[in-house]
Amino acid sequence: MKHTIRGAALAVLAMLGAPVLAQMRPMTPAEQEAWTAARQRKAVQAMRQASTAEAAPASDRNERNDSNDRWMPDLAKLTATGGVIQVEGAGGGGLTPWALITGYGSRDSYGANAHYTYLATQDYTLRSYGVAVGILDRLELSVAKQEFYGGAAPLNDLKITQDIVGVKLKLAGDAVYDQDRWLPQIAAGVMFKRNNGVGGLGPVTSVKQLGAASDAGIDYYLSATKLLLAQSLLLNGTVRLTKANQMGLLGFGGDRGDRYQAMGEFSAAYLIQRDLALGVEYRMKPRNLAADPEKDYYDAFLAWFPSKNLSLTLAYVALGDITVYNPKRQRGVYLSLQAGF
């Protein structure tokens, strides 16, 4: 702004000083006219230079702002359409992955979140935490860690940890925009899992000593999610190929079988209001270990989305029997906090 004022002042002074300078020596009318025209051209040039000097920084600022905006997430997806983070780190419900891509970035942007999940039954506690990123509403990458603790004898000192890396890719359909046809959103995913061993059981330090065939494995899954906006209803079905015992916490494969089995997983959620969803889930499980009469999982959950940056999920969950050492149906509470964009 100072450059503009200075240039304008110079131009005005040049115009006002023209008659005074003309009196210093006699000028012919032609000379006076030429001199005045030259002064006017210089005044216009000075004003243009001042205006350019002022405009250039503003242009630079606009370019910088545009560049910054280009890398900012747009948060363009509808509230709750990123799902929550399931206990293995993928976007979906609490127990099963959905075809939705985590985060609120549109197909031109990205989203990310961090989560912490706490699940407690009568005899066991499971903690899960990690991060997930959704890219262009098509690709999802996730990393999660599970910590499993015993709370009742003889497994009161038990501790098992597991690392999980997930990749999910949307293959077809769009849960939001395909409201005029029955095609669901379809995604395929893999979960790479590694069990880090057993603690608190004396000489037993590996899940292989409990009968598992391996301490590492891969889950493959295909999910289909249909969102019915007019009915405020979400339906999901997932088929998972797995060898995992208790999600991999007790290893992979076992003395009863060491082959991939197709397990069905199902979810339904009703949006009570824009920021509150009520749902149920059911997850089938393989039975590979004689020491673990594994049962199917199911839950009923309530998910609250106060903003696109925060969600809280509370659920009643049933995990069935977990090992023959605590022969009791394990039921309890599931609480998950997720923050992101």
LOBAVEX-692759 format. One record per residue (C-alpha): residue number from 1; residue in one letter; x, y, z. Coordinates in steps of 0.2 Angstrom, whole numbers. Layout:
BEGIN
  pos  code     xx     yy     zz
  NUM     A      X      Y      Z
...
//
This chain:
BEGIN
  pos  code     xx     yy     zz
    1     M      0      0      0
    2     K     15     12      4
    3     H     21      9    -14
    4     T      5     14    -21
    5     I      3     30    -11
    6     R     21     35    -15
    7     G     19     32    -33
    8     A      3     42    -34
    9     A     11     57    -24
   10     L     26     57    -36
   11     A     14     58    -51
   12     V      4     73    -43
   13     L     20     82    -38
   14     A     26     80    -56
   15     M      9     87    -63
   16     L      9    102    -51
   17     G     27    106    -54
   18     A     25    107    -73
   19     P     20    126    -73
   20     V     34    131    -61
   21     L     48    123    -71
   22     A     41    130    -87
   23     Q     44    148    -80
   24     M     63    144    -78
   25     R     65    149    -97
   26     P     54    153   -110
   27     M     46    138   -120
   28     T     37    138   -136
   29     P     20    131   -135
   30     A     26    115   -144
   31     E     40    113   -132
   32     Q     28    115   -117
   33     E     16    102   -125
   34     A     30     90   -127
   35     W     37     92   -110
   36     T     20     90   -102
   37     A     16     74   -112
   38     A     33     67   -106
   39     R     29     71    -88
   40     Q     12     63    -89
   41     R     20     47    -97
   42     K     33     46    -83
   43     A     19     49    -70
   44     V      9     35    -77
   45     Q     24     23    -78
   46     A     28     27    -59
   47     M     10     23    -54
   48     R     11      6    -64
   49     Q     27      2    -56
   50     A     21      6    -39
   51     S      5     -5    -42
   52     T     15    -19    -49
   53     A     26    -19    -33
   54     E     11    -20    -22
   55     A      2    -33    -32
   56     A     17    -45    -33
   57     P     18    -50    -15
   58     A     -1    -52    -14
   59     S      0    -64    -29
   60     D     14    -73    -21
   61     R      3    -75     -5
   62     N    -11    -81    -16
   63     E      0    -94    -24
   64     R      6   -100     -7
   65     N    -11   -101      0
   66     D    -17   -111    -15
   67     S     -2   -123    -13
   68     N     -7   -125      5
   69     D    -25   -128      2
   70     R    -20   -141    -11
   71     W    -13   -152      3
   72     M    -27   -149     16
   73     P    -40   -163     18
   74     D    -57   -158     12
   75     L    -68   -168     24
   76     A    -80   -169     10
   77     K    -88   -186     15
   78     L   -104   -187     25
   79     T   -103   -189     44
   80     A   -101   -207     49
   81     T    -97   -213     31
   82     G    -79   -217     36
   83     G    -85   -229     48
   84     V    -76   -232     64
   85     I    -60   -243     67
   86     Q    -62   -261     70
   87     V    -52   -271     83
   88     E    -39   -276     70
   89     G    -36   -258     63
   90     A    -47   -258     47
   91     G    -61   -246     44
   92     G    -78   -253     48
   93     G    -87   -259     63
   94     G    -80   -265     79
   95     L    -78   -283     75
   96     T    -78   -283     56
   97     P    -71   -273     41
   98     W    -82   -264     29
   99     A    -80   -259     11
  100     L    -79   -240     16
  101     I    -62   -232     16
  102     T    -58   -224     33
  103     G    -57   -205     35
  104     Y    -67   -191     27
  105     G    -57   -187     12
  106     S    -66   -187     -4
  107     R    -59   -195    -20
  108     D    -48   -180    -23
  109     S    -41   -179     -5
  110     Y    -36   -190     10
  111     G    -41   -194     28
  112     A    -32   -201     43
  113     N    -36   -206     61
  114     A    -29   -214     77
  115     H    -39   -225     88
  116     Y    -38   -233    105
  117     T    -49   -248    109
  118     Y    -52   -256    126
  119     L    -62   -273    128
  120     A    -65   -281    144
  121     T    -73   -298    148
  122     Q    -74   -308    165
  123     D    -57   -316    163
  124     Y    -48   -306    149
  125     T    -44   -289    143
  126     L    -39   -283    125
  127     R    -32   -267    120
  128     S    -29   -261    102
  129     Y    -22   -245     96
  130     G    -15   -239     79
  131     V    -17   -227     64
  132     A    -26   -228     48
  133     V    -25   -218     32
  134     G    -38   -217     18
  135     I    -31   -210      1
  136     L    -42   -204    -13
  137     D    -57   -213     -5
  138     R    -50   -229    -13
  139     L    -35   -235     -4
  140     E    -33   -238     15
  141     L    -17   -242     24
  142     S    -18   -247     43
  143     V     -6   -252     57
  144     A    -12   -259     74
  145     K     -6   -267     89
  146     Q    -16   -279    100
  147     E    -12   -283    118
  148     F    -21   -297    127
  149     Y    -21   -300    146
  150     G    -28   -313    157
  151     G    -37   -308    173
  152     A    -41   -324    182
  153     A    -32   -340    187
  154     P    -23   -350    180
  155     L    -20   -337    166
  156     N    -20   -321    177
  157     D     -2   -317    172
  158     L     -5   -320    153
  159     K      1   -307    141
  160     I      0   -309    122
  161     T      4   -296    109
  162     Q      1   -295     90
  163     D      6   -283     76
  164     I     -6   -281     62
  165     V     -3   -271     45
  166     G    -18   -269     34
  167     V    -21   -264     16
  168     K    -39   -262      8
  169     L    -43   -257    -10
  170     K    -60   -251    -16
  171     L    -65   -261    -32
  172     A    -82   -255    -37
  173     G    -97   -245    -32
  174     D    -99   -230    -21
  175     A   -109   -232     -5
  176     V   -115   -214     -5
  177     Y   -118   -210    -24
  178     D   -125   -226    -30
  179     Q   -142   -223    -22
  180     D   -151   -226    -38
  181     R   -145   -244    -40
  182     W   -142   -260    -29
  183     L   -123   -261    -32
  184     P   -115   -260    -16
  185     Q    -97   -253    -13
  186     I    -85   -267    -14
  187     A    -67   -268     -7
  188     A    -54   -281     -5
  189     G    -41   -282      9
  190     V    -27   -291     17
  191     M    -21   -291     35
  192     F     -3   -296     39
  193     K     -2   -303     57
  194     R     13   -307     68
  195     N     11   -314     85
  196     N     25   -309     97
  197     G     24   -323    109
  198     V     17   -328    126
  199     G     21   -320    143
  200     G     16   -325    160
  201     L     15   -344    157
  202     G     32   -349    163
  203     P     40   -361    151
  204     V     27   -358    138
  205     T     33   -343    127
  206     S     26   -347    110
  207     V      8   -350    103
  208     K     16   -365     95
  209     Q     17   -373    112
  210     L     -2   -371    113
  211     G     -4   -381     97
  212     A     -4   -367     84
  213     A      5   -372     68
  214     S     12   -354     65
  215     D     15   -338     74
  216     A     11   -327     58
  217     G     -2   -327     46
  218     I    -12   -317     33
  219     D    -31   -314     32
  220     Y    -39   -311     15
  221     Y    -56   -303     14
  222     L    -69   -296      2
  223     S    -82   -284      9
  224     A    -98   -277      2
  225     T   -107   -262     10
  226     K   -124   -255      5
  227     L   -129   -238     12
  228     L   -148   -234     10
  229     L   -148   -215     14
  230     A   -167   -214     13
  231     Q   -169   -227     26
  232     S   -154   -222     37
  233     L   -148   -240     36
  234     L   -131   -248     32
  235     L   -129   -266     28
  236     N   -112   -275     26
  237     G   -106   -293     22
  238     T    -88   -299     23
  239     V    -80   -315     18
  240     R    -64   -318     26
  241     L    -51   -332     22
  242     T    -41   -335     38
  243     K    -32   -348     48
  244     A    -31   -336     63
  245     N    -36   -342     81
  246     Q    -44   -329     91
  247     M    -39   -316     77
  248     G    -22   -323     78
  249     L    -19   -320     97
  250     L    -17   -339     99
  251     G     -8   -341     82
  252     F    -13   -348     66
  253     G    -19   -366     61
  254     G    -17   -380     74
  255     D    -19   -398     78
  256     R    -37   -398     72
  257     G    -33   -390     55
  258     D    -21   -379     46
  259     R    -30   -373     30
  260     Y    -39   -357     25
  261     Q    -57   -357     29
  262     A    -70   -345     23
  263     M    -79   -336     37
  264     G    -94   -325     35
  265     E    -95   -308     45
  266     F   -111   -297     45
  267     S   -116   -280     51
  268     A   -131   -269     51
  269     A   -132   -251     58
  270     Y   -146   -238     59
  271     L   -143   -220     60
  272     I   -154   -214     74
  273     Q   -149   -196     70
  274     R   -135   -188     60
  275     D   -122   -191     73
  276     L   -128   -207     82
  277     A   -129   -225     75
  278     L   -135   -241     83
  279     G   -129   -257     76
  280     V   -126   -276     78
  281     E   -112   -287     71
  282     Y   -109   -306     69
  283     R    -92   -314     65
  284     M    -89   -333     62
  285     K    -73   -341     68
  286     P    -63   -356     63
  287     R    -59   -370     76
  288     N    -42   -375     74
  289     L    -36   -379     91
  290     A    -41   -393    103
  291     A    -35   -381    118
  292     D    -47   -367    111
  293     P    -65   -371    108
  294     E    -67   -355     98
  295     K    -85   -348     96
  296     D    -92   -335     85
  297     Y    -91   -316     90
  298     Y   -106   -305     91
  299     D   -110   -287     98
  300     A   -122   -273     99
  301     F   -115   -256     97
  302     L   -119   -237     99
  303     A   -107   -225     89
  304     W   -107   -207     92
  305     F   -100   -194     80
  306     P   -100   -177     88
  307     S    -89   -171     73
  308     K    -79   -177     59
  309     N    -63   -176     70
  310     L    -70   -188     84
  311     S    -80   -203     87
  312     L    -84   -214    102
  313     T    -91   -232    101
  314     L    -98   -241    115
  315     A   -103   -260    113
  316     Y   -109   -275    122
  317     V    -98   -289    115
  318     A    -98   -308    117
  319     L    -82   -318    112
  320     G    -88   -336    117
  321     D    -75   -348    125
  322     I    -57   -343    125
  323     T    -46   -358    129
  324     V    -50   -373    140
  325     Y    -41   -366    155
  326     N    -55   -353    158
  327     P    -71   -363    152
  328     K    -83   -348    153
  329     R    -92   -338    140
  330     Q    -83   -322    139
  331     R    -95   -307    138
  332     G    -91   -289    142
  333     V    -89   -271    136
  334     Y    -81   -263    121
  335     L    -75   -245    121
  336     S    -66   -237    106
  337     L    -61   -219    104
  338     Q    -56   -212     87
  339     A    -48   -195     82
  340     G    -44   -189     65
  341     F    -50   -181     49
//
